[in-house]
Amino acid sequence: MSAMACDVIFTEPAEWDYERIVAYLLYERENPHGAQRFLAGLDHLVDSLSRMPEMYPRAADGRAAEAGYRKAGFASYVVLYRIVGDVVEIDRIFHAKQDYARLL
């Protein structure tokens, strides 16, 4: 892959995960600072993936590995993504304590 920046997109399930996490932090946990940290961490991850999409390892667990996902982590979250041509597709975002391999 070239050194050029890649586009990073969120699939519909990843957008749903993103909205669900932010809503949980804001409304159920009443933790706006936690929501801000989540958003800042995700922004930083997206920036890193756009510059170096292969920096994170391929997932080694079950369906995530079979689907060809790479697994990136930030704070308490796991992001599953794939590289499709010159595009990074973020497919899912999970809390690290979730059994994401089972939830795929």
N, C-alpha and C positions, 0 to 999 in steps of 0.2 A: 504494500500500500504506500502511496506517495506521502510526502510530508505535508501536502495540502490539508487544509481543514476539511473535515467531512461534515455533511449535514447530519444533525441528530433530530430524529422525530420520535414522537410518542404514539404508540398504537392506541386504539380505543380502550383496550383493557388497562394499559398503563395510565391513560388519562383518568380512568375511573379510580384506579388505585391511588393516584395522586390526590384527587379530590376527596376521596374517602379518608385518607391519612390527615389531610389538612383539616377537614371537618371534625374528625375525631379529636385532634389536638386542640382545636379552637373551642368546640362546643361541649364535648364530653369531658375532656380533661381540663378545660378552661385554662389552657396553657398557650397564650399567644407567642411567648418566647420560644417554646418548643416548636411551634409552627414556623416561626421565622428561622430557627436553626435548621429545620427540615428543608425549607425552601432554599436557604443559602447553601446547604450541603448538596442538594440536588443540582443547583445552578453550577456549583464548582465541578461536580461530576460530569455534567453535560459538557462543560468547557474542556475538561480533560479528555473525554471521549471524542470530541470533535478534532482534537489535535493528535491523539494517540489511541485510536480505537482498539488496538490489539494489546493494550497495556494490562488488561485483566485476563485471568486464566479462563479457559473453557470450564464450564460447569462439569462436575464429576458425578453428580447425583441423578440417578434414575431418568425420569422424563426430561429433566432440564438438559442432561447430557445428550440424550437421544435427539432432542430438538435442535441441538447445536448452539445452545445458549452460551454466552460468556457471563460471568458473575462478578459484579462490582459491588463493593460495599462502601457505605459512608455512614457515620454516626451509628445508629441502631438499625440500619436498613440495608436490604439487599436488592440490587437492580439486576434483572435478567435482560440481556440484550443480544442482538445478532448484528453482524456486519453483512449488509446486502449491497454489493457493489461499493459505491462511494458513500453509502448512507448507513448510519448507525440507527437501528430500530430498537428503541426501548420498549420491551413487551410487557414487563410486569415490575411492580415495586412492592416489596414485602417488608414487614418488620422482621428483624433477624431471628426473633423467637418463634416465628411462624414456620410450619413445616411446608416451605414453598414447593419442594419437590412433589409433595402429595397434592397441593392445591392447584397445580398446573392443569 
